[in-house]
């Protein structure tokens, strides 16, 4: 396989879909449940490669915001060193689209996780993921596609109705403008069916947003015709973390709805860009997977309701708080003394002697990363203890979900890429994926011979 890699050449065009954390068994089951000839079935007919990572669950690096950085830079976490969402400003390694740009190749990067546009002058459109709080959309006219989900992701335990209404209005107006009438009507139908079946559950709006956003991506790809189309989709990861239970040997309706939504997106992408009939290379991968935790002891995801209010109540001085996707975030400070004092105060907070937070200071940026490091079930009598006071757990901390899916090292790559065909049936490390697709770009950092087979 190593010798074959040396014979590979850069593809003219590539559409890459980051279908975050999908489970192969669930895709196979959904392909069986959906109408005959569905696009999940067609995807399963593509050639398949399995991938893995050396990062383990207990390391803190088996997270999508770590693994996708590895894929996008062609480096393992031991090299790129990015551990948390929001740390992407520290990244030193060039990302794929930066390498492409240096070769005069253009790209559209839509939603890539924990990424930045960087030095890529040929990246014609860059839409950051909602959890990278300091990376702007490029060009500015597409910012409504990140502003709404970014606000919801950061503030879903303390939302402002007026703010949601304003951002939703901007998203819908620009969604109609950029996605087209047909796709906008399909978006409304998807939302309507979800509301009728589930009511206003998060999964309904997540799937609806993802569809309309993907439609806008397609229209931009039609117009610009870049060398790389990169689309990132995250709804399946959310659904599996929250709803992965079985009834009568079938997944819950929310899981079926989410996978059906992805099938609808792939169908729309084929209609708009001709992926299955146009002869251009397409790659779909998950970076890592999830496995069901239905038979494991409960692991509860908690989130501080409003971290800024919580810090103020504890008389902790800070500049600002940037909350992240789930149970974590960054607190920024004026100086090192203020950060050290905050770390000391937060270290003392505990539940029956068990520390509530994992804390990680970043001296150069004057920021303190925090993550709730407690996942046991609680009750109405559970209290949080600080150095001089105690208060009810539920007053400051919100239970989000009892996790139903956890991360797994194994990934899957579906493709029709000539260069990936040279890999054969060998497993690869996930961060080596683009090295096989674009060998000319990674001549300075080829796949390790040990994992090339």
C-alpha positions, -999 to +999 in steps of 0.1 A: +000+000+000+029+024+007+042+020-029+008+026-043+005+058-022+036+072-040+018+067-073-013+087-063-020+122-078-040+151-065-077+149-075-092+177-096-123+180-075-135+165-042-166+168-021-159+158+015-187+153+040-178+151+077-207+131+091-196+134+126-196+102+148-222+082+128-225+046+138-221+020+110-247-004+124-272+024+128-267+036+092-272+000+080-303-003+101-317+030+088-309+020+052-331-010+058-360+009+074-361+038+049-378+034+015-360+012-011-333+030-031-326+056-003-293+074-003-280+057+029-282+024+010-264+040-019-237+053+004-232+018+018-224+006-017-194+029-018-159+015-011-152+014+027-120+019+047-119+016+085-099+042+105-088+045+141-070+068+165-044+061+192-063+085+215-083+066+242-115+075+259-099+083+293-072+105+278-094+135+272-084+135+235-110+111+221-133+140+214-145+153+180-129+187+184-096+169+188-100+142+161-112+166+134-082+189+140-061+158+134-078+150+101-077+186+090-040+190+097-028+155+090-013+152+125-021+133+157-031+150+189+004+145+203+016+169+175-012+194+171-019+196+208-054+210+205-075+196+233-105+218+237-129+237+216-118+273+213-081+264+214-078+266+176-061+300+178-031+281+192-028+258+162+006+259+145+001+232+118-015+242+084-050+229+077-059+211+045-074+243+029-043+263+037-022+236+020-045+237-010-044+275-012-006+274-013-010+252-045-035+276-060-065+254-052-098+268-040-122+256-013-155+261+005-152+251+041-187+249+057-189+241+094-156+223+099-152+215+136-126+235+156-111+251+126-101+285+113-097+300+078-061+308+086-038+318+058-059+303+030-065+331+005-082+306-018-107+295+008-136+314-009-161+307+019-154+297+055-182+290+079-169+281+114-186+256+136-209+272+163-186+264+192-155+283+180-164+316+196-137+339+181-136+327+145-157+349+121-176+337+090-161+347+057-175+365+039-196+384+064-228+379+044-231+342+055-227+350+092-264+343+100-257+306+094-234+306+124-248+333+147-281+315+155-266+281+164-236+298+181-260+317+204-281+286+211-250+264+218-235+289+242-267+300+260-292+271+259-296+271+297-302+309+299-318+320+266-332+354+256-365+352+237-359+385+220-324+375+209-336+342+195-363+359+176-339+383+160-313+357+151-340+333+138-354+360+115-320+367+100-313+330+096-346+324+078-343+354+055-308+344+045-317+308+043-344+316+018-320+338-002-291+313-002-308+280-003-335+286-029-373+282-029-375+245-033-350+237-005-366+263+018-400+246+013-384+212+021-368+227+052-403+239+064-417+205+058-389+188+078-396+212+107-433+207+105-431+169+105-407+170+135-429+194+155-459+172+148-441+141+159-420+153+188-430+188+197-403+215+202-375+191+209-339+203+202-334+175+176-362+190+154-345+223+151-310+209+149-320+187+119-339+216+103-311+240+107-286+215+093-307+209+062-312+245+053-275+252+060-265+223+038-287+236+010-270+271+012-237+253+010-248+235-022-258+267-039-225+283-031-207+252-044-227+254-076-217+291-080-181+290-071-171+255-082-141+251-059-116+223-060-127+212-025-163+213-011-161+205+026-194+201+045-196+192+082-228+177+097-233+171+135-269+162+140-263+124+143-237+129+171-263+149+191-291+123+184-269+094+195-257+111+227-293+119+237-317+093+222-298+060+215-322+035+231-340+006+215-377-002+215-388-036+200-353-039+185-356-006+166-340+027+175-362+054+191-381+077+167-357+106+173-328+085+160-348+075+129-358+112+124-321+123+125-308+096+101-338+103+078-328+139+079-292+130+068-306+109+040-326+139+029-295+161+030-275+136+009-304+134-016-304+171-019-267+173-023-269+148-051-297+168-068-278+200-065-242+188-072-247+155-089-224+136-066-236+101-074-238+106-112-212+134-119-181+112-116-163+135-091-146+121-060-167+120-028-156+110+007-178+106+037-164+099+071-171+102+108-136+106+123-147+086+153-179+067+162-202+062+191-214+031+209-246+027+229-244+031+267-279+018+273-266-011+294-241+009+313-245+027+347-260+062+341-236+089+331-253+123+335-243+154+315-246+186+336-241+223+326-237+254+347-269+274+341-251+307+337-213+306+344-209+344+346-236+347+372-222+317+391-187+333+392-201+366+403-220+349+431-187+334+443-170+369+442-146+357+414-132+385+393-131+378+355-134+395+321-157+373+302-170+337+298-171+317+266-192+286+272-187+257+248-208+228+234-219+209+265-203+210+300-173+232+295-160+266+286-133+292+290-131+321+315-109+350+306-091+373+330-074+407+333-041+392+347-025+361+360-033+369+397-070+370+389-068+337+371-049+320+399-074+333+425-103+320+404-087+286+399-081+283+437-117+293+444-132+269+418-109+240+430-126+242+464-161+236+450-172+201+456-201+177+460-197+155+490-160+159+488-158+152+450-145+182+429-171+197+406-147+211+380-117+200+360-096+231+355-068+238+331-051+273+330-036+288+299-011+314+311-004+331+277-040+337+269-050+344+305-079+319+302-090+291+324-106+261+308-133+245+329-153+213+326-179+198+350-161+166+362-191+151+379-216+127+363-234+109+391-272+111+395-284+137+420-316+145+438-334+176+452-312+175+484-279+175+466-258+205+475-227+222+461-201+231+488-177+260+485-152+272+511-176+292+532-211+284+519-233+257+504-262+260+479-287+237+462-272+218+432-302+224+410-301+261+416-268+265+397-264+233+376-289+219+350-292+183+341-290+181+303-292+144+296-283+109+307-258+100+280-270+072+256-239+071+233-202+074+241-172+079+218-154+050+201-120+050+184-131+033+153-141+054+123-155+045+088-146+061+054-170+057+025-155+069-008-153+066-046-118+082-046-092+066-069-064+075-045-082+059-016-087+028-037-050+023-035-053+019+002-072-013-004-087-029+027-061-017+051-071+002+082-056+037+085-051+063+112-078+089+109-053+118+107-037+102+077-069+104+056-061+135+035-025+123+030-038+095+008-062+118-010-037+147-015-002+131-015+013+162-032+001+184-004+016+163+024+050+154+008+066+169+040+044+147+062+035+114+045+016+085+062+037+066+086+050+034+069+040+014+100+003+021+096+004+021+057+006-017+058 
